[in-house]
């Protein structure tokens, strides 16, 4: 279908564009920017007056809960939520049931996602069989099946010899290893940051050194093996400093942060709000400031949601017993705009953290609107305000720390390969 997106403010960080320009789409790709190509006849026109036209958002960590946890969410519900949030590509961690450690499981998941004709799905495979941390998976076969990286998700890998072998193998074939830094022994039974709130509330704590000790091991093995390492969800000032120094030394390492940790801290736990039970835990105000500084100076490459829908029965429990996680794909854009406004940075700079930068982490030619590129587009109203309520979220999980808050920024259209997969009804 030929689509003409007219009168919009085009912001494309990948091409350093911020101007009033029309976009012309043909055969699922960007045919031209600014001026219609010869012979172009639009079959549909989208009037984007007063709206921003940007590359589709790219999410690095969205738990879709399939297979195995359909009582929490389904592929259909979370893909609906993703496109409603302007997300056109997303990576899903391997901690399903069974874990994504077999090519057949990966192919099934990709086939199901493709048939939904919504966002593009990029599975992250299990680094070890059944995520048990003992035997390596068949990495080459999993890549052939469509995986883009290897991870343990939140499952521990305590045997450093196994991790060393995994990173050696990954380095040999150029595969990426995604790891979340947390020492499982130091974090055991912990539910909150080891700070004043945990002390006051009597909550089992997770110290910052649980992150830094694990991170030191990962960085050392990456340096030894030459593996491409992506550090998932850094949460502390000390962790940011370690990644910054590793990059300064020329190590091949990238890093992301959850949008929840950009805005929240341990203080938001308040009176034991189970929606603030997250993994990694919300840390101190100083840590939050360091995360923001890391985003601004490029130490942290990308922002993600760490989307994790949880059923209400598992969330509405005492804080220490509640399931960790928060839904987030529908909130990424408005929370990103809020951060940009607070830090007084341009929309282009902010959007780069959820478009071109995560595309680089994934190794995709995406996150930009160059002529010939796939027409994955997010069209949004940066001024529209709305209140986060369970009824306003398409995700099956209604668990978010931002319930009841007024936020600004609303997606009006989402296009994936030139097809309108979401259109706002309000």
C-alpha positions in Angstrom: 0.0 0.0 0.0 1.2 3.5 -0.8 0.8 5.8 2.2 1.5 9.6 2.3 2.2 10.9 5.8 1.8 14.7 5.5 2.2 17.8 7.6 4.0 16.1 10.5 7.2 17.1 12.3 9.7 14.4 11.3 12.3 13.6 13.9 14.8 11.0 12.8 17.9 10.8 15.1 19.6 8.4 12.7 19.7 11.0 9.9 19.8 14.1 12.1 16.4 15.3 10.9 14.0 17.5 12.8 11.8 19.4 10.4 8.4 19.6 8.8 8.6 16.9 6.1 6.2 14.5 4.5 7.0 10.8 4.3 6.1 8.6 1.4 5.7 4.9 1.8 5.5 2.2 -0.9 5.7 -1.6 -0.7 6.4 -1.4 3.0 9.4 0.8 2.7 10.3 4.5 2.9 10.0 5.6 -0.8 11.0 9.2 -0.1 11.2 12.0 2.4 10.0 15.5 1.7 9.1 15.2 -2.0 7.0 12.5 -3.6 8.9 10.1 -5.9 7.9 10.2 -9.6 4.6 8.5 -10.3 3.7 8.1 -6.6 -0.1 7.9 -6.0 -1.2 7.6 -2.4 -3.8 5.0 -1.5 -4.0 6.3 2.0 -3.2 9.7 3.5 -2.3 10.2 7.2 -2.6 13.9 8.3 0.0 14.3 11.0 -0.5 18.0 11.6 0.5 18.8 15.1 2.0 15.3 15.5 5.6 14.0 15.5 6.6 11.3 13.0 9.5 9.2 14.3 11.1 5.8 13.7 9.2 3.0 15.5 10.4 2.4 19.1 12.7 -0.6 19.7 12.3 -2.5 23.0 15.2 -4.6 24.4 13.4 -6.5 27.1 9.7 -7.5 26.9 8.5 -10.6 28.6 5.6 -11.8 26.5 4.8 -14.7 28.9 4.6 -17.3 26.1 5.1 -20.2 26.2 4.1 -21.3 29.7 2.8 -18.3 31.5 -0.3 -17.5 29.6 -2.2 -16.8 32.8 -0.1 -13.7 33.2 -0.3 -12.5 29.6 -0.5 -13.8 26.0 1.4 -13.0 22.9 -1.7 -11.3 21.5 -2.3 -9.1 24.5 1.4 -7.9 24.8 1.8 -7.4 21.0 -1.4 -5.2 21.1 0.2 -3.3 24.0 3.5 -2.9 22.3 2.1 -1.4 19.1 -0.2 0.8 21.2 3.0 2.1 22.7 4.6 2.8 19.3 7.0 -0.2 19.6 7.7 -1.8 16.2 10.5 -4.2 17.2 11.1 -6.0 20.5 13.4 -8.6 22.0 12.0 -11.1 24.4 14.1 -12.8 27.1 14.4 -16.6 27.3 12.8 -17.2 30.7 9.6 -18.8 29.4 8.4 -22.3 30.3 10.1 -24.2 28.8 12.9 -21.7 28.3 14.0 -20.7 24.8 16.8 -23.2 24.5 15.6 -25.3 21.5 15.3 -24.1 17.9 11.8 -25.5 17.6 10.5 -23.3 20.4 12.1 -20.2 18.8 10.7 -21.0 15.4 7.2 -21.5 16.9 7.3 -18.2 18.8 8.5 -16.3 15.7 5.9 -17.9 13.6 3.1 -17.0 16.0 4.3 -13.5 16.2 4.6 -13.1 12.5 1.0 -14.3 12.0 -0.2 -11.5 14.3 1.1 -8.9 11.8 2.1 -6.5 14.6 5.5 -5.7 16.0 8.6 -7.6 14.9 9.9 -10.2 17.4 13.5 -10.9 18.1 13.9 -13.8 20.6 16.9 -13.9 22.9 18.0 -17.5 23.4 19.0 -19.2 26.6 22.7 -19.2 27.2 22.6 -22.6 29.0 20.2 -25.5 28.7 17.0 -24.9 30.6 18.7 -21.8 32.1 20.3 -24.1 34.7 23.8 -22.7 34.2 25.5 -26.1 33.5 25.5 -26.9 29.8 25.7 -24.6 26.9 22.9 -24.5 24.4 23.3 -25.2 20.7 24.1 -21.5 19.9 24.6 -21.8 16.1 21.3 -23.7 15.7 19.5 -21.1 17.8 20.9 -18.3 15.7 19.7 -20.1 12.5 16.3 -20.3 14.1 16.2 -16.6 14.5 17.7 -15.6 17.9 19.7 -12.4 18.1 21.6 -12.9 21.3 22.1 -15.2 24.3 21.1 -14.6 27.9 20.3 -16.1 31.3 17.5 -13.6 31.9 17.3 -13.3 35.7 18.5 -16.9 36.3 21.9 -17.2 38.0 25.0 -18.6 36.3 27.3 -19.3 39.2 29.8 -21.5 37.5 32.3 -19.0 36.0 33.9 -21.7 34.0 30.7 -22.3 32.1 30.3 -18.6 31.5 33.9 -18.4 30.3 33.3 -21.2 27.8 30.0 -19.6 26.7 31.7 -16.3 26.0 34.6 -18.0 24.2 32.2 -19.7 21.9 30.1 -16.6 21.4 33.3 -14.6 20.6 34.4 -17.2 18.0 31.2 -16.7 16.0 30.4 -13.1 16.8 27.3 -13.8 18.9 26.2 -11.3 21.6 25.9 -12.3 25.2 23.4 -10.4 27.3 23.8 -10.6 31.1 22.1 -8.9 34.0 24.7 -8.3 36.7 23.6 -9.8 40.0 25.4 -12.1 42.4 22.8 -14.7 43.3 24.3 -15.4 46.7 24.4 -11.7 47.8 20.9 -11.1 46.4 19.4 -14.3 47.8 15.9 -13.6 49.3 16.4 -9.8 48.9 13.5 -7.7 47.7 14.7 -4.1 48.0 17.8 -1.9 47.8 20.1 -2.1 50.8 19.3 1.4 52.0 17.3 3.4 54.5 13.9 2.3 53.2 14.7 -1.4 53.4 16.0 -0.8 56.9 13.0 1.2 58.0 10.5 -1.2 56.5 12.3 -4.4 57.6 12.7 -5.7 54.1 15.4 -8.2 53.1 18.0 -6.2 51.1 20.1 -6.5 48.0 23.4 -4.6 48.3 25.0 -2.7 45.4 27.9 -5.0 45.6 25.7 -7.8 44.3 25.7 -5.9 41.1 29.3 -4.8 41.0 30.8 -8.1 41.9 28.8 -9.8 39.1 29.6 -7.0 36.7 33.4 -7.3 37.5 33.3 -10.9 36.6 31.4 -10.3 33.3 33.7 -7.5 32.2 36.8 -9.6 33.1 35.6 -12.5 31.0 34.6 -10.2 28.2 38.1 -8.7 28.2 39.6 -12.2 28.3 37.5 -13.7 25.5 36.7 -10.7 23.3 33.0 -11.5 23.5 30.4 -8.9 22.7 28.8 -8.2 26.1 25.5 -6.3 26.7 24.9 -5.4 30.3 21.2 -5.6 31.0 19.5 -3.2 33.4 22.4 -1.5 35.3 20.9 0.0 38.4 23.7 1.6 40.5 26.1 4.5 40.4 29.0 2.0 40.9 27.8 -0.1 38.1 27.6 2.9 35.7 31.2 3.8 36.7 32.4 0.3 35.9 30.8 0.3 32.5 32.1 3.8 31.7 35.6 2.7 32.6 35.3 -0.5 30.5 34.2 1.5 27.5 37.1 4.0 28.1 39.5 1.0 27.9 38.0 0.0 24.6 36.0 -3.1 25.7 33.2 -4.2 23.4 30.4 -3.6 25.9 26.9 -2.0 25.7 24.5 -1.3 28.4 20.8 -0.5 29.0 18.6 0.8 31.9 15.0 0.4 32.7 12.8 3.5 32.3 11.4 2.7 35.8 14.9 3.3 37.3 15.3 6.5 35.3 12.3 8.0 37.2 12.0 6.1 40.5 14.0 5.3 43.5 13.8 3.3 46.8 11.7 6.2 48.2 8.9 5.3 45.9 8.3 2.0 47.7 6.5 4.2 50.2 4.0 2.1 52.2 5.1 -1.2 50.7 3.7 -0.6 47.2 4.0 -4.0 45.5 4.0 -2.4 42.1 7.5 -1.1 43.0 8.8 -4.6 43.6 11.2 -4.7 40.7 14.2 -6.7 39.6 16.8 -5.1 39.9 15.4 -3.2 42.9 14.8 0.6 42.8 18.0 2.1 44.4 18.9 5.3 46.0 18.4 8.9 44.7 22.2 9.0 44.2 22.0 5.9 42.0 19.1 7.3 40.0 21.1 10.5 39.4 24.1 8.4 38.2 21.9 6.5 35.8 20.6 9.7 34.3 24.1 11.0 34.0 25.2 7.8 32.3 22.4 8.2 29.7 23.5 11.7 29.0 27.2 11.0 28.5 26.6 7.8 26.5 27.8 5.3 29.0 24.3 3.8 29.0 23.3 3.1 25.4 19.6 2.5 25.5 16.5 2.7 27.6 14.1 -0.3 27.8 10.9 -1.0 29.8 11.9 -4.4 31.2 8.2 -5.2 30.5 7.0 -8.0 32.8 3.2 -8.4 33.1 2.1 -10.1 36.3 -1.3 -11.4 37.2 -3.1 -9.5 40.0 -3.1 -12.4 42.4 0.7 -12.5 42.4 1.1 -8.8 42.6 -1.4 -7.8 45.3 0.5 -9.5 48.1 2.8 -8.1 50.9 5.8 -6.5 49.3 8.3 -9.2 50.1 5.9 -11.9 48.7 4.7 -10.1 45.6 6.0 -11.2 42.2 8.6 -8.7 40.8 8.1 -6.9 37.6 6.1 -4.1 35.9 4.3 -3.7 32.7 5.8 -0.9 30.6 5.6 -1.0 26.8 2.7 1.4 26.7 4.4 3.9 29.0 7.9 4.0 27.3 7.1 7.0 25.1 5.5 9.3 27.7 8.1 8.4 30.3 10.8 9.1 27.8 9.3 12.5 27.0 9.1 13.3 30.7 12.8 12.4 31.1 13.7 14.6 28.1 11.8 17.5 29.5 13.4 17.2 32.9 16.9 16.9 31.5 16.2 19.7 29.0 17.5 17.6 26.0 16.1 17.6 22.5 13.4 15.1 21.4 15.8 13.8 18.8 18.4 13.0 21.5 15.8 11.3 23.7 14.3 9.3 20.8 17.8 8.0 19.9 17.8 6.0 23.1 14.8 4.0 22.1 15.3 3.8 18.3 18.8 3.9 16.7 20.7 2.9 19.8 18.8 -0.3 20.7 18.8 -1.2 17.0 22.7 -1.2 17.2 22.6 -3.3 20.3 20.4 -5.8 18.4 22.5 -5.6 15.3 19.6 -4.5 13.2 19.4 -2.0 10.3 16.5 -0.3 11.9 15.5 2.7 14.1 15.8 5.2 11.2 13.7 6.5 8.3 16.2 6.5 5.5 14.9 6.1 1.9 14.7 2.3 1.3 14.4 1.4 5.0 11.5 -0.5 6.4 8.5 1.8 7.1 8.4 1.1 10.8 7.0 4.4 12.2 5.6 5.9 15.3 3.3 8.9 15.0 2.5 10.6 18.3 1.1 13.6 20.0 3.7 14.9 22.4 1.3 17.2 24.1 -1.7 14.8 24.8 -2.2 14.1 28.5 -3.7 10.9 29.9 -4.1 9.1 33.2 -2.6 5.7 33.7 -5.4 3.4 34.8 -5.8 -0.4 34.5 -8.6 0.3 32.0 -6.4 2.4 29.8 -3.7 -0.4 29.4 -4.0 -3.0 26.7 -1.4 -5.2 28.4 -2.9 -8.1 30.3 -0.7 -7.1 33.2 -1.9 -3.9 35.0 1.1 -3.8 37.3 3.0 -0.5 37.1 4.3 2.0 39.7 2.7 4.7 37.6 -0.9 3.7 38.1 -3.0 6.8 38.8 -0.4 9.3 37.4 -1.0 11.8 34.7 1.5 11.5 31.9 2.0 13.3 28.6 2.5 11.8 25.1 0.1 9.6 23.2 0.7 7.4 20.2 -1.7 8.0 17.4 -0.5 5.7 14.7 2.0 2.8 14.6 3.1 1.4 11.2 5.1 -1.8 10.7 6.5 -2.3 7.2 4.1 0.2 5.8 1.0 -1.4 7.5 -1.1 0.6 10.0 -1.1 -1.8 13.0 -2.4 0.6 15.5 -4.6 3.7 15.3 -5.7 5.6 18.4 -9.5 5.9 18.7 -9.5 9.0 20.9 
